Amino acid sequence: MGVRFNREYRDIVRDLGAALGQIDNCYETFEMDRDDWERLDRDEQIDYLQTLADDIFYGLGTEPHIEVGEGRVQYDSSNHMIRVWTDSQIVHLIKLI
């Protein structure tokens, strides 16, 4: 199936990475604990989150949603966007076109 997009891929990954950073315990996806995550400088955290965003983007092509920390990410193909939730609240909508 795949995720369809028309925006610059790097912009999508940047936006998705920023949204993933808003999810509580997102670092658990990297098998880190809070102390390990907080020891990273901000640029390293951004690199991790953008790598995760890249993985999730392709994963959403086959999975309806993906759990991340205490949140969830879902591809909405009819509206051409990715939705990011934390604790049942939408924290970000990433437009794909």
GROMACS elastic network, one bead per residue, 0.5 to 0.9 nm:
[ bonds ]
;  ai    aj funct       b0    kb
    1     4     6  0.87207   500
    1    61     6  0.56626   500
    1    62     6  0.65334   500
    2    57     6  0.89039   500
    2    58     6  0.70667   500
    2    59     6  0.84788   500
    2    60     6  0.72306   500
    2    62     6  0.66775   500
    3    57     6  0.71841   500
    3    58     6  0.71074   500
    3    59     6  0.88931   500
    3    60     6  0.66785   500
    3    62     6  0.86654   500
    3    75     6  0.74690   500
    3    77     6  0.74499   500
    3    80     6  0.85959   500
    3    96     6  0.87541   500
    4    61     6  0.86220   500
    4    77     6  0.75917   500
    4    80     6  0.73127   500
    4    96     6  0.72950   500
    4    97     6  0.84845   500
    5     8     6  0.82716   500
    5     9     6  0.79412   500
    5    12     6  0.88997   500
    5    80     6  0.72629   500
    5    81     6  0.85713   500
    5    95     6  0.84899   500
    5    97     6  0.55666   500
    6     9     6  0.80714   500
    6    96     6  0.60250   500
    7    10     6  0.85448   500
    7    11     6  0.71624   500
    7    12     6  0.69696   500
    7    95     6  0.80302   500
    7    96     6  0.56729   500
    7    97     6  0.51447   500
    8    11     6  0.53671   500
    8    12     6  0.65676   500
    8    13     6  0.89255   500
    8    96     6  0.86315   500
    8    97     6  0.88992   500
    9    12     6  0.51085   500
    9    13     6  0.62482   500
    9    14     6  0.85783   500
    9    96     6  0.87277   500
   10    13     6  0.51235   500
   10    14     6  0.60604   500
   10    15     6  0.86211   500
   11    14     6  0.50286   500
   11    15     6  0.61408   500
   11    16     6  0.84588   500
   12    15     6  0.52032   500
   12    16     6  0.59676   500
   12    17     6  0.83764   500
   12    53     6  0.86038   500
   12    57     6  0.89327   500
   12    94     6  0.68942   500
   12    95     6  0.76054   500
   12    96     6  0.69190   500
   13    16     6  0.50471   500
   13    17     6  0.58272   500
   13    18     6  0.84641   500
   13    49     6  0.89159   500
   13    50     6  0.59341   500
   13    51     6  0.82723   500
   13    52     6  0.88860   500
   13    53     6  0.55623   500
   13    54     6  0.60555   500
   13    57     6  0.78831   500
   14    17     6  0.51778   500
   14    18     6  0.62610   500
   14    19     6  0.87529   500
   14    46     6  0.87529   500
   14    49     6  0.86568   500
   14    50     6  0.62473   500
   14    53     6  0.78655   500
   15    18     6  0.51784   500
   15    19     6  0.63053   500
   15    20     6  0.86871   500
   15    50     6  0.87446   500
   15    53     6  0.86861   500
   15    92     6  0.87751   500
   15    93     6  0.89232   500
   15    94     6  0.65451   500
   16    19     6  0.50663   500
   16    20     6  0.61116   500
   16    21     6  0.86368   500
   16    49     6  0.83170   500
   16    50     6  0.74526   500
   16    52     6  0.89598   500
   16    53     6  0.56674   500
   16    54     6  0.85228   500
   16    57     6  0.85470   500
   16    82     6  0.81244   500
   16    84     6  0.82284   500
   16    92     6  0.82596   500
   16    93     6  0.85382   500
   16    94     6  0.64560   500
   17    20     6  0.50495   500
   17    21     6  0.62971   500
   17    46     6  0.71383   500
   17    47     6  0.86237   500
   17    48     6  0.84332   500
   17    51     6  0.78886   500
   17    52     6  0.71182   500
   17    53     6  0.51316   500
   17    54     6  0.83359   500
   18    21     6  0.51814   500
   18    22     6  0.69577   500
   18    46     6  0.77014   500
   18    49     6  0.72924   500
   18    50     6  0.79269   500
   18    53     6  0.88575   500
   19    22     6  0.53310   500
   19    23     6  0.72649   500
   19    84     6  0.67641   500
   19    85     6  0.89427   500
   19    91     6  0.69815   500
   19    92     6  0.58617   500
   19    93     6  0.83547   500
   19    94     6  0.84627   500
   20    23     6  0.54438   500
   20    24     6  0.88126   500
   20    26     6  0.68028   500
   20    49     6  0.66931   500
   20    50     6  0.87478   500
   20    52     6  0.83183   500
   20    53     6  0.74324   500
   20    68     6  0.78499   500
   20    71     6  0.85015   500
   20    73     6  0.85417   500
   20    84     6  0.73196   500
   20    85     6  0.89977   500
   20    92     6  0.88380   500
   21    24     6  0.78470   500
   21    25     6  0.88822   500
   21    26     6  0.65849   500
   21    27     6  0.85850   500
   21    45     6  0.84782   500
   21    46     6  0.81244   500
   21    49     6  0.66490   500
   22    25     6  0.89953   500
   22    26     6  0.78930   500
   22    86     6  0.78006   500
   22    91     6  0.74664   500
   22    92     6  0.89178   500
   23    26     6  0.54699   500
   23    68     6  0.74265   500
   23    69     6  0.65732   500
   23    70     6  0.63954   500
   23    71     6  0.57098   500
   23    72     6  0.84668   500
   23    84     6  0.84449   500
   23    85     6  0.75702   500
   23    86     6  0.55252   500
   23    87     6  0.84948   500
   23    91     6  0.83646   500
   24    27     6  0.82778   500
   24    68     6  0.86892   500
   24    69     6  0.60702   500
   24    70     6  0.55374   500
   24    71     6  0.71188   500
   24    86     6  0.71400   500
   24    87     6  0.85798   500
   25    28     6  0.56843   500
   25    29     6  0.81032   500
   25    33     6  0.83378   500
   25    34     6  0.75281   500
   25    68     6  0.79684   500
   25    70     6  0.61760   500
   25    71     6  0.85622   500
   26    29     6  0.59262   500
   26    30     6  0.80053   500
   26    49     6  0.86226   500
   26    68     6  0.57724   500
   26    70     6  0.71137   500
   26    71     6  0.78984   500
   27    30     6  0.54283   500
   27    31     6  0.67998   500
   27    32     6  0.56407   500
   27    33     6  0.68490   500
   27    34     6  0.71946   500
   27    36     6  0.87256   500
   27    37     6  0.63360   500
   27    45     6  0.89707   500
   27    48     6  0.87827   500
   27    49     6  0.86670   500
   27    68     6  0.85684   500
   27    69     6  0.69558   500
   28    32     6  0.52212   500
   28    33     6  0.63699   500
   28    34     6  0.81887   500
   28    37     6  0.89995   500
   28    68     6  0.78711   500
   28    69     6  0.58345   500
   29    32     6  0.73926   500
   29    52     6  0.83710   500
   29    67     6  0.89612   500
   29    68     6  0.62821   500
   29    69     6  0.63403   500
   30    33     6  0.87547   500
   30    48     6  0.82702   500
   30    52     6  0.86290   500
   32    35     6  0.79703   500
   32    36     6  0.58286   500
   32    37     6  0.63646   500
   33    36     6  0.54360   500
   33    37     6  0.63643   500
   33    38     6  0.87504   500
   34    37     6  0.51176   500
   34    38     6  0.60789   500
   34    39     6  0.86057   500
   35    38     6  0.51621   500
   35    39     6  0.61779   500
   35    40     6  0.89724   500
   36    39     6  0.52477   500
   36    40     6  0.68929   500
   37    40     6  0.55531   500
   37    41     6  0.86522   500
   37    45     6  0.74200   500
   38    41     6  0.74236   500
   38    42     6  0.88034   500
   38    45     6  0.86378   500
   40    43     6  0.79982   500
   40    44     6  0.58120   500
   40    45     6  0.61836   500
   41    44     6  0.54032   500
   41    45     6  0.64067   500
   41    46     6  0.88227   500
   42    45     6  0.50581   500
   42    46     6  0.61888   500
   42    47     6  0.86690   500
   43    46     6  0.50524   500
   43    47     6  0.62414   500
   43    48     6  0.87406   500
   44    47     6  0.50279   500
   44    48     6  0.62931   500
   44    49     6  0.86472   500
   45    48     6  0.51135   500
   45    49     6  0.61550   500
   45    50     6  0.85930   500
   46    49     6  0.50337   500
   46    50     6  0.60403   500
   46    51     6  0.85020   500
   47    50     6  0.52163   500
   47    51     6  0.61776   500
   47    52     6  0.85860   500
   48    51     6  0.51613   500
   48    52     6  0.61931   500
   48    53     6  0.85944   500
   49    53     6  0.60110   500
   49    54     6  0.85932   500
   50    54     6  0.61662   500
   50    55     6  0.86366   500
   51    54     6  0.51223   500
   51    55     6  0.63706   500
   51    56     6  0.86627   500
   52    55     6  0.50730   500
   52    56     6  0.60475   500
   52    57     6  0.84569   500
   53    56     6  0.50703   500
   53    57     6  0.59556   500
   53    58     6  0.87419   500
   54    57     6  0.51687   500
   54    58     6  0.66191   500
   54    59     6  0.86636   500
   55    58     6  0.54992   500
   55    59     6  0.60954   500
   55    60     6  0.87118   500
   56    60     6  0.59881   500
   56    61     6  0.87520   500
   56    66     6  0.73012   500
   56    73     6  0.80950   500
   57    60     6  0.54371   500
   57    61     6  0.71123   500
   57    75     6  0.85467   500
   57    82     6  0.86948   500
   58    61     6  0.53978   500
   58    62     6  0.77304   500
   59    62     6  0.57667   500
   59    63     6  0.60203   500
   59    64     6  0.88151   500
   59    65     6  0.85835   500
   59    66     6  0.77458   500
   60    64     6  0.61380   500
   60    65     6  0.64318   500
   60    66     6  0.71949   500
   60    73     6  0.83169   500
   60    74     6  0.69918   500
   60    75     6  0.60527   500
   60    82     6  0.89427   500
   61    64     6  0.78148   500
   61    75     6  0.79841   500
   62    65     6  0.89562   500
   63    66     6  0.68909   500
   63    74     6  0.84903   500
   63    75     6  0.86288   500
   64    73     6  0.87156   500
   64    74     6  0.61348   500
   64    75     6  0.65771   500
   64    76     6  0.86968   500
   65    72     6  0.66825   500
   65    73     6  0.54515   500
   65    75     6  0.67726   500
   66    71     6  0.86302   500
   66    72     6  0.56415   500
   66    73     6  0.52250   500
   66    74     6  0.65647   500
   67    70     6  0.74052   500
   67    71     6  0.59126   500
   67    73     6  0.64011   500
   67    74     6  0.89528   500
   68    71     6  0.51441   500
   68    72     6  0.55544   500
   68    73     6  0.72795   500
   68    86     6  0.89658   500
   69    72     6  0.78751   500
   69    86     6  0.86955   500
   70    85     6  0.87200   500
   70    86     6  0.61486   500
   70    87     6  0.64882   500
   71    84     6  0.73386   500
   71    85     6  0.53068   500
   71    87     6  0.60567   500
   71    88     6  0.75855   500
   71    89     6  0.88026   500
   72    83     6  0.82406   500
   72    84     6  0.59447   500
   72    85     6  0.51860   500
   72    86     6  0.65259   500
   72    87     6  0.85392   500
   72    88     6  0.84131   500
   73    82     6  0.69815   500
   73    83     6  0.57047   500
   73    85     6  0.63193   500
   73    86     6  0.89440   500
   74    81     6  0.86135   500
   74    82     6  0.56720   500
   74    83     6  0.52182   500
   74    84     6  0.65893   500
   74    85     6  0.84490   500
   75    80     6  0.78221   500
   75    81     6  0.62197   500
   75    83     6  0.63758   500
   76    79     6  0.56745   500
   76    80     6  0.58836   500
   76    81     6  0.53240   500
   76    82     6  0.57884   500
   76    83     6  0.70652   500
   77    81     6  0.66185   500
   77    82     6  0.82351   500
   78    81     6  0.81218   500
   79    82     6  0.87710   500
   79    95     6  0.84859   500
   79    96     6  0.88691   500
   80    94     6  0.86679   500
   80    95     6  0.63373   500
   80    96     6  0.54261   500
   80    97     6  0.64964   500
   81    93     6  0.64895   500
   81    94     6  0.53344   500
   81    96     6  0.52007   500
   81    97     6  0.78319   500
   82    92     6  0.82737   500
   82    93     6  0.58024   500
   82    95     6  0.66292   500
   82    96     6  0.74390   500
   83    90     6  0.68258   500
   83    91     6  0.79424   500
   83    92     6  0.61491   500
   83    94     6  0.64617   500
   83    95     6  0.89097   500
   84    89     6  0.83224   500
   84    90     6  0.56859   500
   84    91     6  0.58027   500
   84    92     6  0.53015   500
   84    93     6  0.64218   500
   84    94     6  0.81026   500
   85    88     6  0.57722   500
   85    89     6  0.51210   500
   85    91     6  0.54690   500
   85    92     6  0.72386   500
   86    89     6  0.52656   500
   86    90     6  0.64694   500
   86    91     6  0.65907   500
   87    90     6  0.84551   500
   90    93     6  0.75771   500
